[in-house]
Amino acid sequence: MRHGNKINKLGRTHSHRVHMLANMATSLILHKRITTTVAKAKALRVYVEPMLNKAKDDSTHSRRTVFSYLQSKEAVTELFREIAVKIADRPGGYTRILKTGTRLGDNADMCIIELVDYNENLLKAKEDAASKSTRRKRSKKKAGETETAQPKIAAKKADAKVEATPVIEEAVVVEEPVTEEVVAEETPEATEETPAEETNEKKEE
């Protein structure tokens, strides 16, 4: 029974466990994310976060202390030169564990442990979520925009009306001399007169 025993030995001896965690911490610093089991990731988080915190103080003593754990010059250089700059404003919580399911062979819980400031996809998602506003804020913004835009629109419409009204120029009327036209009188056409005999015959019929 492990009463009060907070250290997970991971089924290994002390030397094996220390070397394994140092190797995993080096890989995490160089590659920014690694895939491992959940138990190892939780042990690694306790092991590597004090080193990340110490990297904020770029001194010879801090570099030697971190090197005594990692035993890798490349990892120490990467940690103090690049990672320390990104995590300078973060008060803690430098790593994130993302569970990915179980392993096929032994059904062990697998996960991805990564440095928080190097996941660009999640950072973009947070920025997009922060930029989005609720309906109320949108309606207020639209109302404010319409109120400020109304005088501008009215001024534009007035300018457009002024431009659209055609300018009527007064036409100069030139009086021409009136000429008397001779109107020809129409002569009445000669109407054919029916003889009296034909009219009498029609009456008898």
Z-matrix of the N, CA and C atoms (Angstrom, degrees):
N
C 1 1.468
C 2 1.522 1 108.65
N 3 1.322 2 116.33 1 137.63
C 4 1.465 3 119.51 2 -172.76
C 5 1.532 4 110.18 3 -105.33
N 6 1.287 5 118.91 4 58.55
C 7 1.448 6 122.08 5 178.68
C 8 1.525 7 109.94 6 -66.46
N 9 1.353 8 116.22 7 120.66
C 10 1.456 9 120.72 8 177.45
C 11 1.523 10 114.21 9 72.92
N 12 1.343 11 117.57 10 5.75
C 13 1.465 12 119.96 11 -179.71
C 14 1.539 13 108.02 12 -95.00
N 15 1.341 14 116.09 13 102.69
C 16 1.461 15 120.38 14 -174.39
C 17 1.529 16 113.04 15 -89.90
N 18 1.301 17 118.04 16 -8.48
C 19 1.462 18 120.94 17 -176.78
C 20 1.520 19 108.86 18 -92.33
N 21 1.344 20 115.73 19 127.49
C 22 1.464 21 121.13 20 175.17
C 23 1.529 22 107.92 21 -89.44
N 24 1.343 23 116.93 22 114.66
C 25 1.470 24 120.61 23 -176.37
C 26 1.527 25 112.43 24 -74.36
N 27 1.348 26 116.55 25 -15.15
C 28 1.467 27 122.29 26 177.77
C 29 1.529 28 112.43 27 60.23
N 30 1.361 29 116.16 28 24.94
C 31 1.472 30 120.23 29 176.92
C 32 1.503 31 113.24 30 68.86
N 33 1.316 32 118.53 31 26.68
C 34 1.461 33 122.19 32 -176.74
C 35 1.530 34 110.10 33 -130.04
N 36 1.293 35 115.84 34 163.68
C 37 1.457 36 120.47 35 173.07
C 38 1.528 37 109.38 36 -74.58
N 39 1.327 38 116.38 37 169.45
C 40 1.470 39 120.19 38 -177.28
C 41 1.533 40 111.86 39 -61.51
N 42 1.319 41 117.01 40 -46.90
C 43 1.468 42 119.80 41 -177.79
C 44 1.524 43 111.55 42 -65.90
N 45 1.341 44 115.84 43 -40.76
C 46 1.474 45 119.40 44 178.57
C 47 1.532 46 110.69 45 -64.11
N 48 1.304 47 116.51 46 -42.58
C 49 1.470 48 120.44 47 -179.16
C 50 1.528 49 110.65 48 -64.38
N 51 1.336 50 118.73 49 -44.43
C 52 1.465 51 122.54 50 -178.13
C 53 1.517 52 110.79 51 -63.87
N 54 1.315 53 117.22 52 -43.32
C 55 1.461 54 120.23 53 -179.38
C 56 1.542 55 111.25 54 -68.95
N 57 1.323 56 116.12 55 -37.16
C 58 1.459 57 119.55 56 177.72
C 59 1.529 58 110.94 57 -64.26
N 60 1.318 59 118.01 58 -44.15
C 61 1.466 60 120.76 59 179.91
C 62 1.529 61 111.69 60 -67.14
N 63 1.332 62 117.06 61 -36.51
C 64 1.458 63 120.22 62 177.54
C 65 1.533 64 110.50 63 -64.81
N 66 1.331 65 115.77 64 -41.39
C 67 1.457 66 120.06 65 178.35
C 68 1.531 67 110.69 66 -64.74
N 69 1.331 68 118.01 67 -42.10
C 70 1.462 69 121.72 68 179.53
C 71 1.530 70 110.91 69 -67.37
N 72 1.339 71 117.17 70 -38.53
C 73 1.464 72 120.38 71 178.77
C 74 1.524 73 110.63 72 -65.54
N 75 1.320 74 117.42 73 -38.85
C 76 1.475 75 121.00 74 177.17
C 77 1.521 76 110.64 75 -63.01
N 78 1.333 77 116.06 76 -44.38
C 79 1.467 78 120.03 77 178.75
C 80 1.527 79 111.18 78 -63.71
N 81 1.330 80 116.76 79 -39.38
C 82 1.468 81 120.11 80 179.29
C 83 1.525 82 111.46 81 -65.12
N 84 1.328 83 117.09 82 -40.15
C 85 1.473 84 120.67 83 -179.37
C 86 1.534 85 110.98 84 -69.03
N 87 1.329 86 116.80 85 -38.98
C 88 1.466 87 119.88 86 -177.06
C 89 1.530 88 112.35 87 -77.95
N 90 1.342 89 117.26 88 -39.34
C 91 1.472 90 121.29 89 -173.83
C 92 1.535 91 113.64 90 -104.68
N 93 1.318 92 117.80 91 -7.37
C 94 1.463 93 124.98 92 175.46
C 95 1.532 94 114.34 93 71.85
N 96 1.336 95 118.91 94 -14.54
C 97 1.471 96 121.55 95 174.76
C 98 1.525 97 109.11 96 -159.43
N 99 1.330 98 115.45 97 143.44
C 100 1.464 99 121.03 98 176.94
C 101 1.521 100 108.75 99 -138.79
N 102 1.333 101 115.77 100 158.00
C 103 1.458 102 122.37 101 177.26
C 104 1.522 103 108.74 102 -105.83
N 105 1.324 104 116.74 103 128.95
C 106 1.463 105 121.21 104 -178.37
C 107 1.534 106 108.38 105 -156.42
N 108 1.327 107 116.25 106 -174.37
C 109 1.466 108 119.67 107 177.05
C 110 1.529 109 109.93 108 -80.95
N 111 1.319 110 115.54 109 160.87
C 112 1.463 111 120.46 110 -177.61
C 113 1.526 112 110.53 111 -65.06
N 114 1.329 113 117.94 112 -38.28
C 115 1.470 114 121.26 113 -179.36
C 116 1.523 115 110.85 114 -64.47
N 117 1.340 116 116.86 115 -43.79
C 118 1.459 117 119.98 116 178.84
C 119 1.525 118 111.26 117 -68.05
N 120 1.340 119 116.72 118 -36.71
C 121 1.469 120 120.40 119 -179.85
C 122 1.527 121 110.92 120 -64.91
N 123 1.318 122 117.45 121 -40.14
C 124 1.465 123 120.23 122 178.49
C 125 1.527 124 111.52 123 -67.29
N 126 1.336 125 117.19 124 -36.96
C 127 1.467 126 120.38 125 176.69
C 128 1.529 127 110.39 126 -69.58
N 129 1.339 128 115.99 127 -37.25
C 130 1.466 129 119.64 128 -179.90
C 131 1.524 130 111.35 129 -68.59
N 132 1.313 131 117.11 130 -36.19
C 133 1.466 132 120.25 131 -179.84
C 134 1.532 133 110.85 132 -61.35
N 135 1.332 134 117.30 133 -41.72
C 136 1.465 135 120.76 134 177.93
C 137 1.528 136 110.81 135 -67.95
N 138 1.323 137 116.74 136 -28.45
C 139 1.469 138 121.22 137 -176.15
C 140 1.531 139 111.67 138 -81.54
N 141 1.356 140 118.03 139 -38.75
C 142 1.461 141 120.13 140 -169.38
C 143 1.529 142 113.32 141 -94.56
N 144 1.305 143 118.50 142 -26.04
C 145 1.471 144 119.05 143 -175.30
C 146 1.530 145 112.92 144 -66.54
N 147 1.345 146 121.17 145 -36.09
C 148 1.474 147 118.50 146 173.83
C 149 1.535 148 112.63 147 -62.02
N 150 1.337 149 117.52 148 -31.74
C 151 1.462 150 119.95 149 176.74
C 152 1.528 151 111.01 150 -68.73
N 153 1.326 152 116.48 151 -40.64
C 154 1.462 153 120.08 152 177.58
C 155 1.526 154 110.73 153 -63.83
N 156 1.319 155 116.16 154 -36.74
C 157 1.459 156 120.03 155 178.50
C 158 1.534 157 110.83 156 -68.51
N 159 1.317 158 116.56 157 -37.23
C 160 1.468 159 120.89 158 179.55
C 161 1.526 160 111.59 159 -70.96
N 162 1.339 161 116.78 160 -24.46
C 163 1.464 162 120.25 161 -178.49
C 164 1.521 163 112.20 162 -69.11
N 165 1.321 164 118.54 163 -16.81
C 166 1.469 165 120.64 164 177.81
C 167 1.529 166 111.33 165 -64.55
N 168 1.313 167 116.72 166 -28.76
C 169 1.467 168 121.63 167 177.63
C 170 1.521 169 107.92 168 -98.07
N 171 1.327 170 116.66 169 96.70
C 172 1.462 171 121.06 170 -175.28
C 173 1.526 172 109.07 171 -83.05
N 174 1.315 173 114.96 172 87.56
C 175 1.464 174 120.71 173 177.93
C 176 1.530 175 109.18 174 -132.45
N 177 1.296 176 115.35 175 166.83
C 178 1.465 177 119.75 176 -179.16
C 179 1.522 178 110.96 177 -64.26
N 180 1.312 179 115.96 178 -38.83
C 181 1.474 180 119.70 179 179.21
C 182 1.536 181 111.13 180 -63.14
N 183 1.366 182 116.55 181 -43.06
C 184 1.464 183 119.96 182 179.83
C 185 1.523 184 110.68 183 -65.06
N 186 1.321 185 117.95 184 -41.58
C 187 1.458 186 121.06 185 179.56
C 188 1.533 187 111.14 186 -63.59
N 189 1.307 188 117.42 187 -40.87
C 190 1.468 189 120.34 188 -179.84
C 191 1.533 190 111.50 189 -68.62
N 192 1.334 191 115.49 190 -36.02
C 193 1.469 192 119.34 191 178.34
C 194 1.527 193 111.01 192 -65.20
N 195 1.330 194 116.14 193 -45.92
C 196 1.465 195 120.16 194 -179.92
C 197 1.526 196 110.34 195 -66.57
N 198 1.326 197 116.83 196 -38.77
C 199 1.470 198 120.24 197 -179.73
C 200 1.530 199 111.35 198 -64.93
N 201 1.346 200 117.29 199 -31.80
C 202 1.460 201 119.99 200 178.71
C 203 1.537 202 111.77 201 -64.01
N 204 1.333 203 116.82 202 -26.12
C 205 1.465 204 120.66 203 177.91
C 206 1.527 205 111.63 204 -89.23
N 207 1.344 206 117.57 205 -44.30
C 208 1.457 207 120.54 206 -172.12
C 209 1.527 208 113.12 207 -85.93
N 210 1.334 209 117.28 208 -35.52
C 211 1.465 210 121.94 209 -177.37
C 212 1.540 211 111.24 210 57.17
N 213 1.343 212 115.64 211 40.39
C 214 1.468 213 120.13 212 178.80
C 215 1.524 214 108.24 213 -145.81
N 216 1.341 215 116.41 214 116.19
C 217 1.464 216 120.34 215 -179.56
C 218 1.535 217 111.27 216 -66.99
N 219 1.343 218 116.44 217 -38.60
C 220 1.475 219 119.58 218 -179.49
C 221 1.523 220 111.14 219 -62.40
N 222 1.332 221 116.56 220 -42.72
C 223 1.470 222 120.25 221 -179.58
C 224 1.530 223 110.72 222 -66.25
N 225 1.334 224 117.67 223 -40.36
C 226 1.469 225 120.80 224 179.76
C 227 1.529 226 110.15 225 -65.16
N 228 1.332 227 116.75 226 -43.38
C 229 1.465 228 120.31 227 178.96
C 230 1.524 229 111.31 228 -62.51
N 231 1.338 230 116.46 229 -44.69
C 232 1.473 231 120.43 230 178.67
C 233 1.525 232 110.85 231 -63.34
N 234 1.305 233 116.68 232 -39.96
C 235 1.465 234 120.76 233 -177.53
C 236 1.519 235 111.72 234 -65.47
N 237 1.326 236 117.57 235 -46.88
C 238 1.465 237 120.21 236 -175.09
C 239 1.533 238 112.76 237 -82.98
N 240 1.329 239 117.75 238 -23.24
C 241 1.461 240 119.52 239 -175.59
C 242 1.531 241 112.79 240 -90.32
N 243 1.323 242 117.66 241 -41.56
C 244 1.472 243 120.49 242 -173.44
C 245 1.525 244 112.82 243 -112.51
N 246 1.326 245 116.74 244 -50.29
C 247 1.472 246 119.39 245 -174.30
C 248 1.520 247 111.10 246 -67.50
N 249 1.320 248 117.52 247 -39.00
C 250 1.474 249 120.42 248 -179.17
C 251 1.522 250 111.65 249 -62.06
N 252 1.317 251 117.63 250 -31.37
C 253 1.476 252 120.69 251 179.02
C 254 1.520 253 110.46 252 -68.36
N 255 1.344 254 116.58 253 -39.17
C 256 1.466 255 119.95 254 -177.47
C 257 1.520 256 112.82 255 -74.25
N 258 1.331 257 116.62 256 -34.12
C 259 1.466 258 119.42 257 -176.06
C 260 1.524 259 112.09 258 -96.22
N 261 1.318 260 117.47 259 13.17
C 262 1.472 261 120.46 260 -175.07
C 263 1.523 262 111.97 261 -61.55
N 264 1.343 263 117.82 262 -38.34
C 265 1.466 264 120.56 263 -176.90
C 266 1.519 265 113.39 264 -90.96
N 267 1.311 266 118.30 265 -2.45
C 268 1.468 267 120.89 266 -177.05
C 269 1.529 268 109.82 267 -91.00
N 270 1.335 269 118.41 268 125.92
C 271 1.469 270 120.47 269 -176.54
C 272 1.527 271 114.14 270 -77.94
N 273 1.300 272 118.51 271 -9.81
C 274 1.465 273 121.29 272 -178.77
C 275 1.516 274 109.56 273 165.62
N 276 1.348 275 116.46 274 -178.07
C 277 1.456 276 119.93 275 179.40
C 278 1.518 277 111.60 276 66.20
N 279 1.322 278 116.10 277 56.84
C 280 1.472 279 120.25 278 -174.57
C 281 1.521 280 112.81 279 -82.37
N 282 1.322 281 118.19 280 -16.72
C 283 1.469 282 121.55 281 -177.35
C 284 1.520 283 110.41 282 -118.45
N 285 1.335 284 114.45 283 160.59
C 286 1.466 285 122.22 284 179.62
C 287 1.519 286 108.41 285 -136.53
N 288 1.334 287 116.91 286 138.39
C 289 1.469 288 122.20 287 178.34
C 290 1.525 289 108.15 288 -110.94
N 291 1.326 290 116.10 289 122.54
C 292 1.466 291 122.48 290 179.00
C 293 1.527 292 108.25 291 -116.25
N 294 1.320 293 117.50 292 114.85
C 295 1.470 294 120.94 293 -177.40
C 296 1.532 295 109.53 294 -76.24
N 297 1.335 296 115.48 295 137.54
C 298 1.467 297 121.22 296 -176.17
C 299 1.522 298 113.35 297 -118.60
N 300 1.315 299 119.21 298 8.51
C 301 1.465 300 120.63 299 179.95
C 302 1.515 301 111.52 300 110.32
N 303 1.328 302 114.46 301 -156.91
C 304 1.468 303 120.04 302 -176.75
C 305 1.525 304 110.67 303 -112.78
N 306 1.332 305 115.73 304 156.62
C 307 1.459 306 122.19 305 179.35
C 308 1.518 307 109.56 306 -84.17
N 309 1.337 308 116.97 307 144.31
C 310 1.457 309 121.04 308 -175.82
C 311 1.529 310 112.38 309 -65.97
N 312 1.326 311 117.26 310 -39.29
C 313 1.463 312 119.11 311 -172.83
C 314 1.523 313 113.71 312 -67.38
N 315 1.331 314 116.58 313 -57.45
C 316 1.462 315 120.82 314 -173.99
C 317 1.528 316 113.02 315 -117.88
N 318 1.329 317 117.35 316 7.74
C 319 1.475 318 122.10 317 177.02
C 320 1.526 319 112.21 318 63.43
N 321 1.347 320 116.75 319 29.63
C 322 1.466 321 120.97 320 179.70
C 323 1.533 322 109.30 321 -77.90
N 324 1.314 323 116.13 322 146.03
C 325 1.464 324 121.08 323 178.06
C 326 1.526 325 109.26 324 -71.16
N 327 1.345 326 116.41 325 120.72
C 328 1.460 327 122.18 326 -178.39
C 329 1.532 328 109.95 327 -104.66
N 330 1.339 329 114.79 328 157.62
C 331 1.456 330 119.43 329 -179.93
C 332 1.516 331 109.90 330 -158.34
N 333 1.323 332 114.62 331 171.17
C 334 1.469 333 121.80 332 173.11
C 335 1.520 334 106.76 333 -116.36
N 336 1.319 335 116.53 334 125.75
C 337 1.466 336 120.39 335 173.40
C 338 1.522 337 107.03 336 -107.89
N 339 1.325 338 115.94 337 131.44
C 340 1.461 339 121.32 338 -173.94
C 341 1.521 340 110.37 339 -143.63
N 342 1.324 341 114.09 340 162.98
C 343 1.465 342 120.02 341 173.87
C 344 1.525 343 108.88 342 -80.44
N 345 1.321 344 116.12 343 132.90
C 346 1.461 345 121.32 344 -171.93
C 347 1.525 346 111.81 345 -61.17
N 348 1.317 347 118.07 346 -41.00
C 349 1.462 348 121.69 347 -172.45
C 350 1.521 349 113.79 348 -79.90
N 351 1.328 350 117.42 349 1.88
C 352 1.466 351 119.61 350 -177.99
C 353 1.529 352 112.91 351 -113.96
N 354 1.310 353 118.73 352 5.52
C 355 1.461 354 120.81 353 175.94
C 356 1.526 355 108.18 354 -92.76
N 357 1.320 356 116.81 355 96.87
C 358 1.465 357 121.58 356 -173.83
C 359 1.525 358 111.77 357 -70.16
N 360 1.342 359 117.36 358 -32.37
C 361 1.465 360 119.85 359 -178.41
C 362 1.526 361 111.43 360 -64.31
N 363 1.343 362 116.19 361 -45.35
C 364 1.463 363 119.10 362 179.94
C 365 1.524 364 111.26 363 -69.77
N 366 1.319 365 117.61 364 -34.43
C 367 1.468 366 120.39 365 177.96
C 368 1.518 367 110.65 366 -64.50
N 369 1.342 368 117.42 367 -41.57
C 370 1.469 369 120.86 368 177.39
C 371 1.521 370 110.86 369 -64.77
N 372 1.343 371 116.42 370 -40.76
C 373 1.460 372 119.76 371 179.27
C 374 1.527 373 111.20 372 -62.56
N 375 1.339 374 117.07 373 -39.54
C 376 1.464 375 120.22 374 177.96
C 377 1.528 376 111.41 375 -66.03
N 378 1.325 377 116.26 376 -39.98
C 379 1.472 378 119.64 377 178.65
C 380 1.518 379 111.16 378 -64.85
N 381 1.356 380 116.63 379 -40.52
C 382 1.461 381 119.89 380 178.38
C 383 1.523 382 111.04 381 -65.71
N 384 1.350 383 116.17 382 -40.24
C 385 1.469 384 119.33 383 179.02
C 386 1.520 385 111.14 384 -65.81
N 387 1.328 386 117.09 385 -35.90
C 388 1.464 387 119.95 386 178.65
C 389 1.521 388 111.49 387 -70.74
N 390 1.326 389 116.17 388 -33.15
C 391 1.469 390 118.93 389 -179.00
C 392 1.528 391 112.05 390 -74.86
N 393 1.347 392 116.65 391 -26.25
C 394 1.462 393 119.19 392 179.22
C 395 1.528 394 109.14 393 -71.34
N 396 1.327 395 115.96 394 145.22
C 397 1.462 396 121.04 395 179.45
C 398 1.521 397 109.27 396 -122.22
N 399 1.328 398 116.09 397 162.25
C 400 1.457 399 120.54 398 179.23
C 401 1.519 400 110.39 399 -76.18
N 402 1.331 401 115.35 400 173.27
C 403 1.464 402 119.66 401 -179.15
C 404 1.522 403 111.57 402 -64.20
N 405 1.332 404 115.45 403 -37.77
C 406 1.468 405 118.96 404 -178.32
C 407 1.524 406 110.19 405 -64.17
N 408 1.354 407 115.20 406 -43.79
C 409 1.461 408 118.09 407 179.64
C 410 1.516 409 110.88 408 -65.02
N 411 1.347 410 115.53 409 -37.78
C 412 1.462 411 118.70 410 179.00
C 413 1.518 412 110.84 411 -64.62
N 414 1.382 413 115.49 412 -43.64
C 415 1.459 414 118.68 413 -179.38
C 416 1.525 415 111.36 414 -64.31
N 417 1.358 416 116.14 415 -39.04
C 418 1.464 417 118.94 416 177.54
C 419 1.514 418 111.25 417 -64.49
N 420 1.337 419 115.15 418 -41.97
C 421 1.463 420 118.63 419 178.65
C 422 1.517 421 110.66 420 -62.29
N 423 1.358 422 115.75 421 -44.51
C 424 1.460 423 119.15 422 -179.52
C 425 1.521 424 110.97 423 -63.26
N 426 1.365 425 116.22 424 -41.21
C 427 1.462 426 119.56 425 179.16
C 428 1.518 427 110.83 426 -62.30
N 429 1.321 428 116.09 427 -45.02
C 430 1.466 429 119.71 428 178.38
C 431 1.511 430 111.98 429 -62.95
N 432 1.340 431 115.78 430 -39.47
C 433 1.464 432 119.11 431 179.83
C 434 1.519 433 110.72 432 -66.71
N 435 1.364 434 116.83 433 -40.07
C 436 1.462 435 119.24 434 -179.12
C 437 1.526 436 111.25 435 -67.78
N 438 1.363 437 115.41 436 -38.80
C 439 1.467 438 117.89 437 178.97
C 440 1.526 439 111.54 438 -63.60
N 441 1.319 440 115.74 439 -41.91
C 442 1.472 441 118.38 440 179.41
C 443 1.517 442 111.23 441 -74.14
N 444 1.330 443 115.67 442 -26.92
C 445 1.468 444 118.44 443 -176.87
C 446 1.527 445 112.13 444 -83.64
N 447 1.367 446 117.84 445 -21.46
C 448 1.464 447 119.85 446 -176.41
C 449 1.522 448 113.24 447 -60.35
N 450 1.355 449 121.31 448 -48.62
C 451 1.465 450 118.63 449 178.45
C 452 1.520 451 112.83 450 -62.37
N 453 1.337 452 116.89 451 -34.95
C 454 1.454 453 119.43 452 178.57
C 455 1.520 454 110.62 453 -65.90
N 456 1.358 455 115.79 454 -42.04
C 457 1.469 456 119.55 455 -179.73
C 458 1.520 457 110.23 456 -65.48
N 459 1.371 458 116.46 457 -41.36
C 460 1.459 459 119.55 458 178.93
C 461 1.527 460 111.12 459 -62.24
N 462 1.326 461 116.62 460 -41.00
C 463 1.461 462 119.54 461 178.54
C 464 1.516 463 110.95 462 -65.03
N 465 1.349 464 117.22 463 -39.85
C 466 1.454 465 120.24 464 178.44
C 467 1.525 466 110.85 465 -64.41
N 468 1.365 467 116.45 466 -41.46
C 469 1.464 468 119.78 467 179.40
C 470 1.521 469 111.01 468 -63.40
N 471 1.350 470 116.54 469 -41.26
C 472 1.464 471 119.90 470 179.55
C 473 1.525 472 110.36 471 -62.90
N 474 1.328 473 116.08 472 -42.26
C 475 1.466 474 119.46 473 177.56
C 476 1.523 475 111.32 474 -63.50
N 477 1.337 476 115.51 475 -38.44
C 478 1.456 477 119.03 476 179.76
C 479 1.519 478 111.15 477 -66.67
N 480 1.372 479 116.50 478 -39.04
C 481 1.463 480 119.58 479 178.35
C 482 1.516 481 111.00 480 -64.22
N 483 1.312 482 115.34 481 -42.11
C 484 1.468 483 118.92 482 179.56
C 485 1.525 484 110.51 483 -62.02
N 486 1.346 485 115.61 484 -40.78
C 487 1.455 486 118.72 485 179.42
C 488 1.526 487 111.21 486 -70.79
N 489 1.350 488 116.68 487 -32.46
C 490 1.456 489 119.71 488 -175.35
C 491 1.521 490 112.42 489 -76.72
N 492 1.328 491 119.55 490 -27.57
C 493 1.471 492 120.75 491 -177.56
C 494 1.518 493 109.69 492 -67.71
N 495 1.337 494 116.77 493 121.35
C 496 1.469 495 119.01 494 -177.86
C 497 1.525 496 111.34 495 -72.14
N 498 1.276 497 115.60 496 143.10
C 499 1.461 498 121.49 497 178.40
C 500 1.527 499 108.07 498 -87.25
N 501 1.347 500 116.15 499 115.31
C 502 1.467 501 121.07 500 -177.28
C 503 1.524 502 108.28 501 -91.58
N 504 1.299 503 114.99 502 120.13
C 505 1.459 504 120.10 503 178.67
C 506 1.523 505 109.56 504 -93.91
N 507 1.313 506 116.95 505 138.69
C 508 1.457 507 121.31 506 -179.08
C 509 1.528 508 109.03 507 -72.96
N 510 1.332 509 112.77 508 124.54
C 511 1.465 510 118.39 509 -179.47
C 512 1.524 511 109.74 510 -81.04
N 513 1.272 512 115.60 511 138.48
C 514 1.470 513 121.19 512 179.12
C 515 1.524 514 108.31 513 -87.41
N 516 1.363 515 114.90 514 119.11
C 517 1.469 516 120.50 515 -177.86
C 518 1.526 517 108.23 516 -91.86
N 519 1.318 518 114.49 517 123.54
C 520 1.462 519 120.30 518 179.30
C 521 1.526 520 107.97 519 -102.82
N 522 1.319 521 116.86 520 120.75
C 523 1.458 522 120.88 521 -178.83
C 524 1.527 523 109.33 522 -80.77
N 525 1.330 524 114.18 523 122.88
C 526 1.466 525 120.05 524 178.68
C 527 1.534 526 109.48 525 -96.68
N 528 1.303 527 118.35 526 148.02
C 529 1.488 528 120.40 527 178.71
C 530 1.512 529 111.02 528 -67.07
N 531 1.314 530 113.31 529 134.25
C 532 1.469 531 119.38 530 -178.33
C 533 1.506 532 108.32 531 -81.84
N 534 1.334 533 117.51 532 124.99
C 535 1.479 534 122.23 533 178.13
C 536 1.510 535 109.06 534 -101.86
N 537 1.290 536 114.89 535 135.86
C 538 1.464 537 119.58 536 179.58
C 539 1.519 538 109.58 537 -75.90
N 540 1.310 539 115.15 538 123.10
C 541 1.449 540 120.98 539 179.90
C 542 1.535 541 108.47 540 -99.36
N 543 1.257 542 112.52 541 137.60
C 544 1.464 543 118.69 542 179.51
C 545 1.502 544 107.23 543 -86.55
N 546 1.322 545 114.51 544 119.30
C 547 1.459 546 120.02 545 -179.95
C 548 1.512 547 107.72 546 -94.40
N 549 1.263 548 114.21 547 120.00
C 550 1.465 549 118.43 548 -179.58
C 551 1.502 550 109.26 549 -77.31
N 552 1.337 551 115.08 550 130.43
C 553 1.452 552 120.29 551 179.55
C 554 1.529 553 108.88 552 -77.74
N 555 1.292 554 114.07 553 132.65
C 556 1.447 555 119.01 554 -179.93
C 557 1.529 556 108.77 555 -77.09
N 558 1.296 557 115.84 556 128.95
C 559 1.466 558 120.87 557 177.93
C 560 1.503 559 109.02 558 -85.77
N 561 1.267 560 116.14 559 130.68
C 562 1.479 561 118.02 560 179.93
C 563 1.522 562 110.05 561 -65.92
N 564 1.311 563 113.49 562 134.17
C 565 1.450 564 118.58 563 -179.94
C 566 1.538 565 109.73 564 -68.64
N 567 1.252 566 111.18 565 146.94
C 568 1.477 567 117.39 566 -179.30
C 569 1.502 568 109.38 567 -72.45
N 570 1.303 569 113.70 568 122.77
C 571 1.463 570 119.22 569 -179.97
C 572 1.517 571 108.83 570 -89.24
N 573 1.271 572 115.19 571 134.33
C 574 1.455 573 120.13 572 179.86
C 575 1.540 574 109.37 573 -72.66
N 576 1.334 575 114.84 574 124.57
C 577 1.465 576 120.04 575 179.87
C 578 1.529 577 109.45 576 -90.78
N 579 1.279 578 113.29 577 129.82
C 580 1.466 579 118.12 578 178.47
C 581 1.524 580 108.51 579 -80.06
N 582 1.297 581 118.44 580 135.84
C 583 1.482 582 119.98 581 178.38
C 584 1.515 583 111.88 582 -62.60
N 585 1.266 584 114.52 583 158.73
C 586 1.472 585 120.20 584 -176.81
C 587 1.502 586 111.98 585 -68.99
N 588 1.310 587 115.52 586 -25.28
C 589 1.463 588 117.78 587 -179.10
C 590 1.520 589 110.60 588 -67.52
N 591 1.305 590 115.70 589 -43.77
C 592 1.456 591 117.61 590 -178.21
C 593 1.512 592 111.83 591 -63.88
N 594 1.301 593 117.07 592 -36.19
C 595 1.466 594 118.77 593 178.63
C 596 1.511 595 112.21 594 -68.06
N 597 1.364 596 116.78 595 -35.83
C 598 1.457 597 119.65 596 179.43
C 599 1.513 598 110.40 597 -67.34
N 600 1.351 599 117.59 598 -41.02
C 601 1.472 600 122.09 599 -178.90
C 602 1.553 601 109.38 600 -62.31
N 603 1.309 602 115.65 601 -41.65
C 604 1.467 603 118.59 602 179.28
C 605 1.506 604 111.92 603 -62.54
N 606 1.338 605 115.60 604 -37.74
C 607 1.465 606 118.31 605 179.81
C 608 1.528 607 111.03 606 -66.26
N 609 1.384 608 117.14 607 -40.45
C 610 1.476 609 120.15 608 -179.32
C 611 1.508 610 110.50 609 -64.51
N 612 1.314 611 117.56 610 -40.01
C 613 1.467 612 119.59 611 178.45
C 614 1.526 613 110.50 612 -63.58
